[in-house]
Amino acid sequence: MKTWYLVTCKSRQEDRAATNICNQGIECFYPKIITERLQRGRKTIKESALFPSYIFVRLNDVNGKFSVVKNTRGINGFVAYGSKYQKVPNELVNSLINERLTESLLPESGDTVLVNNTSFKNIEAIYKEPDGDVRSIILINMLNKKVEVSIENKDIIVRGQD
């Protein structure tokens, strides 16, 4: 019977380790997360490992290629408790395989943000929507009326990221 095991790999080498393991005919997987954020005023999308430096490998319990995995380039070794390698429930790995994980660090419509530019220093505003790749439309309260203003993304401070 095949079981999923947890393996550690060298820092930021999940892709290399997974490729090398798969090239040897061993099933492996590591979940990735897609992160959206503002970086230097531009919306960037980055894909990275959900569990950095860890991958899952599926091996036969009895005659699995444990030594092959341990000696694969990019792999440090198996996660073990005592002398037993850490097994991972099939349901957990299957649920991670079927999930598309995303995290957005961009403001959503209606979020309160701070504006930090020469015209509006430390003014609270309501984020409305993106206006291209480098600008956004916000609502600023002026004379008890909400006014739409288009500003550069680099001038927006999202609560929790400041």
DSSP file (Angstrom, degrees, kcal/mol; ACC not computed):
  #  RESIDUE AA STRUCTURE BP1 BP2  ACC     N-H-->O    O-->H-N    N-H-->O    O-->H-N    TCO  KAPPA ALPHA  PHI   PSI    X-CA   Y-CA   Z-CA
    1    1 A M              0   0    0      0, 0.0    60,-2.3     0, 0.0     2,-0.3   0.000 360.0 360.0 360.0 136.2    0.0    0.0    0.0
    2    2 A K  E     -A   60   0A   0     58,-0.2     2,-0.3    59,-0.1    58,-0.3  -0.662 360.0-175.5 -89.2 140.7    1.3    3.5   -0.9
    3    3 A T  E     -A   59   0A   0     56,-3.0    56,-2.5    -2,-0.3     2,-0.3  -0.962  26.4-115.4-133.5 147.8    1.5    6.2    1.7
    4    4 A W  E     -AB  58  88A   0     84,-0.7    84,-2.8    -2,-0.3     2,-0.3  -0.679  32.4-168.6 -82.6 137.2    2.4    9.8    1.7
    5    5 A Y  E     -AB  57  87A   0     52,-3.2    52,-2.4    -2,-0.3     2,-0.5  -0.913  20.9-121.1-123.8 152.7    5.5   10.8    3.6
    6    6 A L  E     -A   56   0A   0     80,-1.6    73,-2.6    -2,-0.3     2,-0.4  -0.825  31.3-175.6 -97.7 129.6    6.8   14.3    4.6
    7    7 A V  E     -AC  55  78A   0     48,-2.8    48,-2.4    -2,-0.5     2,-0.3  -0.955  17.8-137.3-125.8 140.7   10.3   15.1    3.3
    8    8 A T  E     -AC  54  77A   0     69,-3.2    68,-2.4    -2,-0.4    69,-1.4  -0.750  22.7-171.6 -94.2 146.8   12.5   18.2    4.0
    9    9 A C  E     - C   0  75A   0     44,-2.1    66,-0.3    -2,-0.3     3,-0.1  -0.840  34.1 -75.8-130.0 170.7   14.4   19.8    1.2
   10   10 A K    >   -     0   0    0     64,-2.6     3,-1.9    -2,-0.3    43,-0.2  -0.271  69.9 -72.5 -66.6 154.0   17.0   22.5    0.9
   11   11 A S  T 3  S-     0   0    0      1,-0.3    -1,-0.2     2,-0.1    63,-0.0  -0.199 113.9  -7.0 -53.9 127.4   15.8   26.1    1.3
   12   12 A R  T 3  S+     0   0    0     -3,-0.1    -1,-0.3     1,-0.1     4,-0.1   0.747 105.2 108.3  57.4  30.2   13.9   27.4   -1.8
   13   13 A Q    <>  +     0   0    0     -3,-1.9     4,-2.6    61,-0.1     5,-0.2  -0.020  29.8 118.4-122.0  29.9   14.6   24.2   -3.7
   14   14 A E  H  > S+     0   0    0      1,-0.2     4,-2.7     2,-0.2     5,-0.2   0.914  78.2  49.3 -61.7 -43.0   11.2   22.6   -3.7
   15   15 A D  H  > S+     0   0    0      2,-0.2     4,-2.6     1,-0.2     5,-0.2   0.938 112.7  46.6 -62.2 -46.9   11.0   22.7   -7.5
   16   16 A R  H  > S+     0   0    0      2,-0.2     4,-2.5     1,-0.2    -2,-0.2   0.934 115.1  45.9 -61.6 -47.3   14.4   21.1   -8.0
   17   17 A A  H  X S+     0   0    0     -4,-2.6     4,-2.4     1,-0.2    -1,-0.2   0.923 113.7  48.6 -63.5 -44.7   13.7   18.4   -5.4
   18   18 A A  H  X S+     0   0    0     -4,-2.7     4,-2.6    -5,-0.2    -1,-0.2   0.904 112.2  49.2 -63.6 -41.2   10.3   17.6   -6.8
   19   19 A T  H  X S+     0   0    0     -4,-2.6     4,-2.3    -5,-0.2    -1,-0.2   0.929 111.9  48.3 -62.8 -45.6   11.6   17.5  -10.4
   20   20 A N  H  X S+     0   0    0     -4,-2.5     4,-0.5    -5,-0.2    -2,-0.2   0.883 113.5  47.0 -64.5 -38.1   14.4   15.2   -9.4
   21   21 A I  H ><>S+     0   0    0     -4,-2.4     5,-1.6    -5,-0.2     3,-1.1   0.933 112.6  48.7 -68.7 -45.2   12.1   12.9   -7.5
   22   22 A C  H ><5S+     0   0    0     -4,-2.6     3,-2.0     1,-0.3    -2,-0.2   0.860 103.8  61.1 -62.9 -35.6    9.5   12.7  -10.3
   23   23 A N  H 3<5S+     0   0    0     -4,-2.3    -1,-0.3     1,-0.3    -2,-0.2   0.721 100.9  55.6 -63.7 -19.6   12.3   12.0  -12.8
   24   24 A Q  T <<5S-     0   0    0     -3,-1.1    -1,-0.3    -4,-0.5    -2,-0.2   0.298 124.3-104.3 -95.1   9.0   13.0    8.8  -10.8
   25   25 A G  T < 5S+     0   0    0     -3,-2.0     2,-0.5     1,-0.3    -3,-0.2   0.693  78.1 133.9  79.8  19.7    9.4    7.7  -11.2
   26   26 A I      < -     0   0    0     -5,-1.6     2,-0.3    33,-0.0    -1,-0.3  -0.879  57.4-122.3-105.8 132.9    8.3    8.6   -7.6
   27   27 A E  E     +D   58   0A   0     31,-0.6    31,-2.8    -2,-0.5     2,-0.3  -0.548  42.3 164.6 -73.7 132.3    5.1   10.4   -7.0
   28   28 A C  E     -D   57   0A   0     -2,-0.3     2,-0.3    29,-0.2    29,-0.2  -0.955  14.3-178.7-145.4 164.2    5.6   13.7   -5.2
   29   29 A F  E     -D   56   0A   0     27,-2.5    27,-3.4    -2,-0.3    68,-0.0  -0.969  10.7-175.6-161.6 142.2    3.7   16.9   -4.5
   30   30 A Y        -     0   0    0     -2,-0.3     2,-0.1    25,-0.2    25,-0.1  -0.951  31.2-122.7-141.4 130.3    4.1   20.2   -2.7
   31   31 A P        -     0   0    0      0, 0.0    19,-2.9     0, 0.0    20,-0.6  -0.387  24.9-155.2 -72.2 144.4    1.3   22.7   -2.5
   32   32 A K  E     -E   49   0B   0     17,-0.3    69,-0.6    18,-0.1     2,-0.4  -0.860   3.0-150.4-117.4 153.0    1.7   26.2   -3.8
   33   33 A I  E     -Ef  48 101B   0     15,-3.1    15,-2.3    -2,-0.3     2,-0.6  -0.977   9.6-141.9-123.4 138.3    0.1   29.5   -2.9
   34   34 A I  E     -Ef  47 102B   0     67,-2.5    69,-2.9    -2,-0.4     2,-0.5  -0.883  20.8-165.6-100.5 123.3   -0.5   32.4   -5.3
   35   35 A T  E     -Ef  46 103B   0     11,-3.1    11,-2.6    -2,-0.6     2,-0.4  -0.931   7.8-162.9-115.7 129.9    0.0   35.8   -3.6
   36   36 A E  E     +Ef  45 104B   0     67,-2.5    69,-3.6    -2,-0.5     2,-0.3  -0.921  26.2 147.9-107.3 135.8   -1.1   39.1   -5.0
   37   37 A R  E     -E   44   0B   0      7,-2.0     7,-3.0    -2,-0.4     2,-0.6  -0.979  49.7 -99.5-156.3 166.9    0.3   42.3   -3.5
   38   38 A L  E     +E   43   0B   0     -2,-0.3     2,-0.4    67,-0.3     5,-0.2  -0.838  39.5 177.6 -91.5 125.9    1.4   45.8   -4.3
   39   39 A Q  E >  S-E   42   0B   0      3,-3.1     3,-1.5    -2,-0.6   115,-0.1  -0.962  71.4 -18.3-134.2 115.7    5.1   46.0   -4.9
   40   40 A R  T 3  S-     0   0    0     -2,-0.4   114,-0.2     1,-0.3     3,-0.1   0.858 128.7 -53.3  54.5  38.1    6.7   49.4   -5.9
   41   41 A G  T 3  S+     0   0    0      1,-0.2   112,-0.5   112,-0.2     2,-0.4   0.458 118.8 105.3  82.7   0.1    3.2   50.6   -6.9
   42   42 A R  E <  S-E   39   0B   0     -3,-1.5    -3,-3.1   111,-0.1     2,-0.5  -0.884  74.8-115.6-116.0 146.6    2.5   47.6   -9.2
   43   43 A K  E     -E   38   0B   0     90,-0.9     2,-0.4    -2,-0.4    -5,-0.2  -0.680  39.6-172.4 -76.8 123.8    0.3   44.6   -8.7
   44   44 A T  E     -E   37   0B   0     -7,-3.0    -7,-2.0    -2,-0.5     2,-0.5  -0.930  16.3-154.1-121.0 145.8    2.5   41.5   -8.6
   45   45 A I  E     -E   36   0B   0     -2,-0.4     2,-0.4    -9,-0.2    -9,-0.2  -0.980  17.5-178.0-118.8 125.5    1.5   37.9   -8.6
   46   46 A K  E     -E   35   0B   0    -11,-2.6   -11,-3.1    -2,-0.5     2,-0.5  -0.974  16.3-151.8-127.9 137.2    3.9   35.4   -7.0
   47   47 A E  E     +E   34   0B   0     -2,-0.4     2,-0.3   -13,-0.2   -13,-0.2  -0.929  29.2 157.7-107.5 128.2    3.7   31.7   -6.7
   48   48 A S  E     -E   33   0B   0    -15,-2.3   -15,-3.1    -2,-0.5     2,-0.2  -0.920  46.4 -76.9-144.0 169.5    5.5   30.1   -3.7
   49   49 A A  E     -E   32   0B   0     -2,-0.3   -17,-0.3   -17,-0.2   -37,-0.0  -0.460  27.2-147.0 -70.4 135.5    5.5   27.0   -1.6
   50   50 A L  S    S+     0   0    0    -19,-2.9    -1,-0.1     1,-0.3   -18,-0.1   0.893 100.8  30.8 -67.5 -39.6    2.7   26.8    1.0
   51   51 A F  S >  S-     0   0    0    -20,-0.6     3,-1.7     3,-0.3    -1,-0.3  -0.825  95.7-141.9-118.2  88.5    5.1   24.9    3.3
   52   52 A P  T 3  S+     0   0    0      0, 0.0     3,-0.1     0, 0.0   -41,-0.1  -0.210  81.2  11.4 -55.8 137.1    8.6   26.1    2.4
   53   53 A S  T 3  S+     0   0    0    -43,-0.2   -44,-2.1     1,-0.2     2,-0.4   0.605 108.9 100.0  71.8  16.2   11.3   23.4    2.5
   54   54 A Y  E <   +A    8   0A   0     -3,-1.7     2,-0.3   -46,-0.2    -3,-0.3  -0.994  41.4 171.1-131.6 138.9    8.7   20.5    2.7
   55   55 A I  E     -A    7   0A   0    -48,-2.4   -48,-2.8    -2,-0.4     2,-0.4  -0.957  27.7-124.7-137.1 160.0    7.4   18.2    0.0
   56   56 A F  E     -AD   6  29A   0    -27,-3.4   -27,-2.5    -2,-0.3     2,-0.4  -0.875  22.7-169.9-104.5 136.1    5.2   15.1    0.1
   57   57 A V  E     -AD   5  28A   0    -52,-2.4   -52,-3.2    -2,-0.4     2,-0.6  -0.966  14.8-141.3-124.0 145.1    6.4   11.8   -1.5
   58   58 A R  E     +AD   4  27A   0    -31,-2.8   -31,-0.6    -2,-0.4     2,-0.3  -0.919  31.9 164.7-110.7 116.3    4.2    8.7   -2.0
   59   59 A L  E     -A    3   0A   0    -56,-2.5   -56,-3.0    -2,-0.6     2,-0.3  -0.881  43.8 -98.5-129.8 157.3    6.0    5.4   -1.5
   60   60 A N  E  >  -A    2   0A   0     -2,-0.3     4,-1.0   -58,-0.3   -58,-0.2  -0.603  31.8-136.9 -71.8 132.4    5.2    1.8   -0.9
   61   61 A D  T  4 S+     0   0    0    -60,-2.3    -1,-0.1    -2,-0.3   -59,-0.1   0.848  96.7  36.3 -60.2 -36.4    5.3    1.1    2.8
   62   62 A V  T  4 S+     0   0    0    -61,-0.2    -1,-0.1     1,-0.1   -60,-0.0   0.959 135.7  10.4 -87.8 -57.1    7.1   -2.2    2.4
   63   63 A N  T  4 S+     0   0    0      2,-0.0    -2,-0.2     3,-0.0    -1,-0.1  -0.207  85.3 151.0-121.8  43.7    9.6   -1.9   -0.4
   64   64 A G     <  -     0   0    0     -4,-1.0     2,-1.4     1,-0.1     3,-0.3  -0.243  58.7-107.8 -70.3 162.8    9.5    1.9   -1.1
   65   65 A K     >  +     0   0    0      1,-0.2     4,-2.1     2,-0.1     5,-0.2  -0.399  60.9 148.4 -89.7  58.7   12.5    3.7   -2.5
   66   66 A F  H  > S+     0   0    0     -2,-1.4     4,-2.4     1,-0.2    -1,-0.2   0.899  71.5  47.9 -62.1 -43.5   13.3    5.4    0.8
   67   67 A S  H  > S+     0   0    0     -3,-0.3     4,-1.7     1,-0.2    -1,-0.2   0.854 109.1  54.7 -68.7 -33.0   17.1    5.5    0.2
   68   68 A V  H  4 S+     0   0    0      2,-0.2    -1,-0.2     1,-0.2    -2,-0.2   0.929 110.3  46.1 -63.5 -44.4   16.6    6.8   -3.4
   69   69 A V  H >< S+     0   0    0     -4,-2.1     3,-1.7     1,-0.2    -2,-0.2   0.936 111.2  51.7 -63.6 -46.7   14.5    9.7   -2.0
   70   70 A K  H 3< S+     0   0    0     -4,-2.4    -1,-0.2     1,-0.3    -2,-0.2   0.822 112.7  46.3 -59.8 -32.0   17.0   10.5    0.8
   71   71 A N  T 3< S+     0   0    0     -4,-1.7    -1,-0.3    -5,-0.2     2,-0.3   0.249  86.0 118.7 -97.2  13.3   19.9   10.6   -1.7
   72   72 A T  S X  S-     0   0    0     -3,-1.7     3,-2.0     1,-0.1     2,-0.1  -0.588  76.6 -99.8 -80.4 140.8   18.1   12.8   -4.3
   73   73 A R  T 3  S+     0   0    0     -2,-0.3   -53,-0.2     1,-0.3   -52,-0.1  -0.380 109.4  22.7 -61.5 129.9   19.6   16.1   -5.1
   74   74 A G  T 3  S+     0   0    0      1,-0.3   -64,-2.6    -2,-0.1     2,-0.4   0.232  98.1 113.3  97.4 -11.9   17.8   18.9   -3.2
   75   75 A I  E <   -C    9   0A   0     -3,-2.0    -1,-0.3   -66,-0.3   -66,-0.3  -0.773  42.1-174.7 -97.8 135.9   16.5   16.6   -0.4
   76   76 A N  E     -     0   0A   0    -68,-2.4     2,-0.3    -2,-0.4   -67,-0.2   0.835  56.5 -85.1 -89.9 -42.1   17.7   16.8    3.2
   77   77 A G  E     -C    8   0A   0    -69,-1.4   -69,-3.2    -8,-0.0    -1,-0.3  -0.934  50.7 -51.1 158.6-179.8   15.8   13.8    4.5
   78   78 A F  E     -C    7   0A   0     -2,-0.3     2,-0.5   -71,-0.2   -71,-0.3  -0.526  49.1-115.4 -81.5 148.5   12.5   12.4    5.8
   79   79 A V        -     0   0    0    -73,-2.6     7,-3.8     7,-0.2     2,-0.3  -0.759  47.7-177.9 -79.5 127.1   10.7   14.0    8.7
   80   80 A A  E     -G   85   0C   0     -2,-0.5     2,-0.6     5,-0.3     5,-0.2  -0.945  33.9-149.7-133.1 149.8   10.8   11.4   11.5
   81   81 A Y  E >  S-G   84   0C   0      3,-2.6     3,-1.6    -2,-0.3     2,-0.4  -0.960  82.2 -41.5-113.8 108.8    9.5   10.8   15.0
   82   82 A G  T 3  S-     0   0    0     -2,-0.6    -2,-0.0     1,-0.2     0, 0.0  -0.603 125.0 -26.1  69.3-125.7   12.0    8.6   16.6
   83   83 A S  T 3  S+     0   0    0     -2,-0.4     2,-0.5    -3,-0.1    -1,-0.2   0.387 120.1  92.2-100.9   3.3   13.0    5.9   14.1
   84   84 A K  E <  S-G   81   0C   0     -3,-1.6    -3,-2.6     3,-0.0     2,-0.1  -0.843  75.8-123.6-105.1 132.6    9.7    6.1   12.1
   85   85 A Y  E     -G   80   0C   0     -2,-0.5     2,-0.5    -5,-0.2    -5,-0.3  -0.437  37.1-101.1 -69.2 144.3    9.2    8.3    9.1
   86   86 A Q        -     0   0    0     -7,-3.8   -80,-1.6   -80,-0.3     2,-0.3  -0.536  36.4-153.8 -72.5 118.2    6.3   10.7    9.4
   87   87 A K  E     -B    5   0A   0     -2,-0.5   -82,-0.2   -82,-0.2    -1,-0.0  -0.679   2.8-149.4 -89.7 147.3    3.2    9.5    7.4
   88   88 A V  E     -B    4   0A   0    -84,-2.8   -84,-0.7    -2,-0.3     5,-0.0  -0.965  26.0-106.9-118.1 131.6    0.7   12.0    6.1
   89   89 A P     >  -     0   0    0      0, 0.0     4,-1.7     0, 0.0     3,-0.5  -0.285  20.9-131.7 -59.2 137.6   -3.0   11.0    5.8
   90   90 A N  H  > S+     0   0    0      1,-0.2     4,-2.8     2,-0.2     5,-0.2   0.867 105.9  58.9 -56.0 -38.8   -4.1   10.5    2.2
   91   91 A E  H  > S+     0   0    0      1,-0.2     4,-2.1     2,-0.2    -1,-0.2   0.878 104.3  50.5 -60.9 -39.0   -7.2   12.7    2.7
   92   92 A L  H  > S+     0   0    0     -3,-0.5     4,-1.9     2,-0.2    -1,-0.2   0.948 113.5  43.0 -65.2 -49.3   -5.0   15.6    3.7
   93   93 A V  H  X S+     0   0    0     -4,-1.7     4,-2.4     1,-0.2    -2,-0.2   0.905 113.5  52.4 -65.3 -41.1   -2.7   15.4    0.7
   94   94 A N  H  X S+     0   0    0     -4,-2.8     4,-1.8     1,-0.2    -1,-0.2   0.889 108.6  50.4 -62.8 -38.3   -5.7   14.8   -1.6
   95   95 A S  H  X S+     0   0    0     -4,-2.1     4,-0.7    -5,-0.2    -1,-0.2   0.878 111.3  48.7 -67.9 -35.4   -7.5   17.9   -0.3
   96   96 A L  H  < S+     0   0    0     -4,-1.9     3,-0.5     1,-0.2    -2,-0.2   0.869 109.0  53.3 -69.1 -36.3   -4.3   20.0   -0.8
   97   97 A I  H  < S+     0   0    0     -4,-2.4    -2,-0.2     1,-0.2    -1,-0.2   0.882 112.1  45.1 -64.1 -37.6   -4.0   18.7   -4.4
   98   98 A N  H  < S+     0   0    0     -4,-1.8     2,-0.3    -5,-0.2    -1,-0.2   0.545  97.9  90.1 -86.6  -7.0   -7.6   19.7   -5.2
   99   99 A E     <  -     0   0    0     -4,-0.7     2,-0.7    -3,-0.5    -4,-0.0  -0.692  62.1-151.4 -91.8 141.3   -7.3   23.2   -3.6
  100  100 A R        -     0   0    0     -2,-0.3     2,-0.5   -69,-0.1   -67,-0.1  -0.951  22.3-156.1-106.3 110.4   -6.3   26.3   -5.4
  101  101 A L  E     +f   33   0B   0     -2,-0.7   -67,-2.5   -69,-0.6     2,-0.4  -0.774  19.9 166.6 -97.4 123.7   -4.7   28.5   -2.7
  102  102 A T  E     -f   34   0B   0     -2,-0.5     2,-0.4   -69,-0.2   -67,-0.2  -0.977  16.1-168.4-133.3 148.4   -4.6   32.2   -3.2
  103  103 A E  E     -f   35   0B   0    -69,-2.9   -67,-2.5    -2,-0.4     2,-0.6  -0.989   8.3-158.2-136.3 125.5   -3.9   35.1   -0.9
  104  104 A S  E     +f   36   0B   0     -2,-0.4   -67,-0.2   -69,-0.2   -69,-0.1  -0.917  16.3 178.2-109.4 122.7   -4.5   38.7   -1.8
  105  105 A L        +     0   0    0    -69,-3.6   -67,-0.3    -2,-0.6   -68,-0.2   0.194  56.6 104.2-101.3  13.2   -2.7   41.4    0.0
  106  106 A L  S    S-     0   0    0    -70,-0.2    -2,-0.1   -69,-0.1     2,-0.1  -0.632  82.7-100.5 -88.5 151.4   -4.4   44.0   -2.2
  107  107 A P        -     0   0    0      0, 0.0     2,-0.3     0, 0.0    -1,-0.1  -0.407  34.9-137.1 -68.6 150.9   -7.2   46.1   -0.8
  108  108 A E    >   -     0   0    0      1,-0.1     3,-2.5    -2,-0.1    19,-0.2  -0.714  38.5 -75.8-103.0 159.9  -10.7   45.0   -1.7
  109  109 A S  T 3  S+     0   0    0     -2,-0.3    19,-0.2     1,-0.3    -1,-0.1  -0.323 122.5  24.2 -55.5 126.5  -13.5   47.4   -2.7
  110  110 A G  T 3  S+     0   0    0     17,-3.3    -1,-0.3     1,-0.3    18,-0.1   0.251  89.1 134.1  99.7 -11.6  -14.8   49.1    0.4
  111  111 A D    <   -     0   0    0     -3,-2.5    16,-3.0    16,-0.3     2,-0.5  -0.432  58.7-119.7 -71.2 144.9  -11.6   48.7    2.5
  112  112 A T  E     +H  126   0D   0     14,-0.2    47,-0.7    -2,-0.1     2,-0.3  -0.738  40.5 174.1 -84.6 130.2  -10.3   51.6    4.4
  113  113 A V  E     -HI 125 158D   0     12,-2.6    12,-2.7    -2,-0.5     2,-0.4  -0.855  29.0-120.3-129.8 164.4   -6.8   52.7    3.3
  114  114 A L  E     -HI 124 157D   0     43,-2.4    43,-2.9    -2,-0.3     2,-0.5  -0.880  20.2-143.0-104.7 141.9   -4.4   55.5    4.1
  115  115 A V  E     -HI 123 156D   0      8,-2.5     8,-1.2    -2,-0.4     7,-1.2  -0.898  16.1-176.3-105.1 132.5   -3.2   57.8    1.4
  116  116 A N  E     +H  121   0D   0     39,-3.0     2,-0.2    -2,-0.5     5,-0.2  -0.686  36.5 107.2-133.0  79.4    0.4   59.0    1.7
  117  117 A N  S    S-     0   0    0      3,-1.4    -2,-0.1    -2,-0.3     5,-0.0  -0.818  80.9 -88.9-139.0-177.1    1.3   61.5   -1.1
  118  118 A T  S    S+     0   0    0     -2,-0.2     3,-0.3     1,-0.2    -1,-0.0   0.844 123.3  44.6 -67.6 -33.2    2.0   65.2   -1.2
  119  119 A S  S    S+     0   0    0      1,-0.3     2,-0.5    -3,-0.0    -1,-0.2   0.893 126.1  26.5 -77.2 -40.8   -1.7   66.2   -1.9
  120  120 A F  S >  S-     0   0    0      3,-0.1    -3,-1.4     0, 0.0     2,-0.6  -0.824  75.1-170.9-128.5  90.7   -3.3   63.9    0.7
  121  121 A K  E 3  S-H  116   0D   0     -2,-0.5    -5,-0.2    -3,-0.3    -3,-0.1  -0.747  73.6 -18.8 -89.6 119.9   -0.9   63.1    3.6
  122  122 A N  E 3  S+     0   0D   0     -7,-1.2     2,-0.4    -2,-0.6    -1,-0.2   0.839  92.1 156.0  55.3  39.5   -2.2   60.4    6.0
  123  123 A I  E <   -H  115   0D   0     -8,-1.2    -8,-2.5    -3,-0.5     2,-0.3  -0.817  41.7-127.5 -96.1 133.0   -5.8   60.8    4.9
  124  124 A E  E     +H  114   0D   0     -2,-0.4    17,-0.5   -10,-0.2     2,-0.3  -0.603  37.6 168.3 -77.6 140.6   -8.2   57.9    5.3
  125  125 A A  E     -H  113   0D   0    -12,-2.7   -12,-2.6    -2,-0.3     2,-0.5  -0.898  35.8-111.7-143.2 170.8  -10.0   56.9    2.1
  126  126 A I  E     -HJ 112 139D   0     13,-2.3    13,-2.9    -2,-0.3     2,-0.3  -0.949  31.0-127.6-111.1 125.3  -12.1   54.0    0.9
  127  127 A Y  E     + J   0 138D   0    -16,-3.0   -17,-3.3    -2,-0.5   -16,-0.3  -0.533  32.1 172.1 -71.3 130.3  -10.6   51.8   -1.8
  128  128 A K  E     -     0   0D   0      9,-2.4    10,-0.2     1,-0.3    -1,-0.2   0.849  50.6 -43.9-104.4 -59.1  -12.9   51.5   -4.8
  129  129 A E  E     - J   0 137D   0      8,-1.5     8,-3.4   -21,-0.1    -1,-0.3  -0.984  59.0 -81.6-168.3 160.7  -11.2   49.7   -7.7
  130  130 A P  E     - J   0 136D   0      0, 0.0     6,-0.3     0, 0.0     2,-0.2  -0.426  26.8-158.2 -70.3 150.2   -7.9   49.4   -9.7
  131  131 A D        -     0   0    0      4,-3.1     4,-0.3     1,-0.3     3,-0.3  -0.630  65.8 -50.7-126.5  70.1   -7.3   51.9  -12.4
  132  132 A G  S    S-     0   0    0     -2,-0.2    -1,-0.3     1,-0.2     0, 0.0  -0.548  90.9 -51.6  90.5-163.7   -4.8   50.1  -14.6
  133  133 A D  S    S+     0   0    0     -2,-0.2   -90,-0.9     1,-0.1    -1,-0.2   0.783 134.6  28.3 -82.7 -28.5   -1.7   48.4  -13.3
  134  134 A V  S    S+     0   0    0     -3,-0.3    19,-2.7   -92,-0.2    20,-0.4   0.417 113.6  58.1-117.8   0.9   -0.2   51.3  -11.3
  135  135 A R  E     - K   0 152D   0     -4,-0.3    -4,-3.1    17,-0.3     2,-0.3  -0.909  55.2-166.2-130.9 158.6   -3.1   53.4  -10.3
  136  136 A S  E     -JK 130 151D   0     15,-2.7    15,-2.6    -2,-0.3     2,-0.5  -0.969  22.2-122.3-139.7 156.2   -6.3   52.9   -8.2
  137  137 A I  E     +JK 129 150D   0     -8,-3.4    -9,-2.4    -2,-0.3    -8,-1.5  -0.877  34.6 177.7-100.2 129.3   -9.5   54.9   -7.7
  138  138 A I  E     -JK 127 149D   0     11,-3.0    11,-2.6    -2,-0.5     2,-0.5  -0.851  27.8-124.6-125.2 162.8  -10.3   55.8   -4.1
  139  139 A L  E     -JK 126 148D   0    -13,-2.9   -13,-2.3    -2,-0.3     2,-0.4  -0.949  25.5-169.9-111.1 120.2  -13.1   57.7   -2.4
  140  140 A I  E     - K   0 147D   0      7,-2.7     7,-3.0    -2,-0.5     2,-0.8  -0.909  24.2-124.5-110.9 137.3  -12.0   60.7   -0.2
  141  141 A N  E     + K   0 146D   0    -17,-0.5     2,-0.5    -2,-0.4     5,-0.2  -0.711  37.8 169.9 -83.1 110.1  -14.4   62.5    2.1
  142  142 A M  E >   - K   0 145D   0      3,-3.2     3,-1.0    -2,-0.8    -2,-0.0  -0.985  69.5 -16.2-124.7 121.5  -14.3   66.2    1.2
  143  143 A L  T 3  S-     0   0    0     -2,-0.5    -1,-0.2     1,-0.3     3,-0.1   0.909 127.7 -54.1  52.1  48.3  -16.9   68.6    2.6
  144  144 A N  T 3  S+     0   0    0      1,-0.2     2,-0.4    -3,-0.1    -1,-0.3   0.735 120.5 105.0  59.9  26.6  -19.1   65.7    3.6
  145  145 A K  E <  S-K  142   0D   0     -3,-1.0    -3,-3.2    -5,-0.1     2,-0.6  -1.000  72.6-124.3-135.7 136.4  -19.1   64.3    0.1
  146  146 A K  E     -K  141   0D   0     -2,-0.4     2,-0.4    -5,-0.2    -5,-0.2  -0.693  30.2-165.6 -82.5 122.9  -17.2   61.3   -1.2
  147  147 A V  E     -K  140   0D   0     -7,-3.0    -7,-2.7    -2,-0.6     2,-0.4  -0.919  17.8-127.1-113.7 131.7  -15.0   62.3   -4.2
  148  148 A E  E     +K  139   0D   0     -2,-0.4     2,-0.4    -9,-0.2    -9,-0.2  -0.619  31.9 178.3 -77.3 131.3  -13.4   59.8   -6.5
  149  149 A V  E     -K  138   0D   0    -11,-2.6   -11,-3.0    -2,-0.4     2,-0.6  -0.999  22.7-143.1-134.3 137.0   -9.7   60.3   -6.9
  150  150 A S  E     +K  137   0D   0     -2,-0.4     2,-0.3   -13,-0.2   -13,-0.2  -0.896  32.3 167.5-100.1 120.6   -7.2   58.3   -9.0
  151  151 A I  E     -K  136   0D   0    -15,-2.6   -15,-2.7    -2,-0.6   -20,-0.2  -0.850  40.7 -88.1-129.0 165.8   -3.8   57.9   -7.3
  152  152 A E  E >   -K  135   0D   0     -2,-0.3     3,-1.8   -17,-0.2   -17,-0.3  -0.474  33.2-126.6 -72.6 143.1   -0.7   55.8   -7.8
  153  153 A N  G >  S+     0   0    0    -19,-2.7     3,-1.9  -112,-0.5  -112,-0.2   0.807 107.0  66.7 -59.3 -30.8   -0.7   52.5   -6.0
  154  154 A K  G 3  S+     0   0    0    -20,-0.4    -1,-0.3     1,-0.3  -113,-0.1   0.694  95.8  57.7 -67.1 -16.0    2.6   53.3   -4.3
  155  155 A D  G <  S+     0   0    0     -3,-1.8   -39,-3.0  -114,-0.1     2,-0.5   0.413  88.2  93.6 -92.3   1.6    0.8   56.1   -2.3
  156  156 A I  E <   -I  115   0D   0     -3,-1.9     2,-0.6   -41,-0.2   -41,-0.2  -0.828  57.6-162.5 -98.6 129.5   -1.8   53.6   -0.8
  157  157 A I  E     -I  114   0D   0    -43,-2.9   -43,-2.4    -2,-0.5     2,-0.4  -0.950  12.5-148.5-110.1 115.4   -1.1   52.1    2.6
  158  158 A V  E >   -I  113   0D   0     -2,-0.6     3,-2.3   -45,-0.2     4,-0.5  -0.668  28.5-104.3 -83.4 133.9   -3.2   49.0    3.2
  159  159 A R  T 3  S+     0   0    0    -47,-0.7    -1,-0.1    -2,-0.4   -47,-0.0  -0.331 108.9  25.8 -56.7 133.5   -4.1   48.5    6.9
  160  160 A G  T 3  S+     0   0    0     -3,-0.0    -1,-0.3    -2,-0.0    -2,-0.0   0.256 113.4  69.4  94.3 -11.7   -2.0   45.7    8.3
  161  161 A Q    <         0   0    0     -3,-2.3    -2,-0.2     1,-0.1    -3,-0.1   0.392 360.0 360.0-114.6  -0.2    0.9   46.2    5.8
  162  162 A D              0   0    0     -4,-0.5    -1,-0.1    -5,-0.1    -3,-0.1   0.480 360.0 360.0 -84.8 360.0    2.1   49.6    7.1
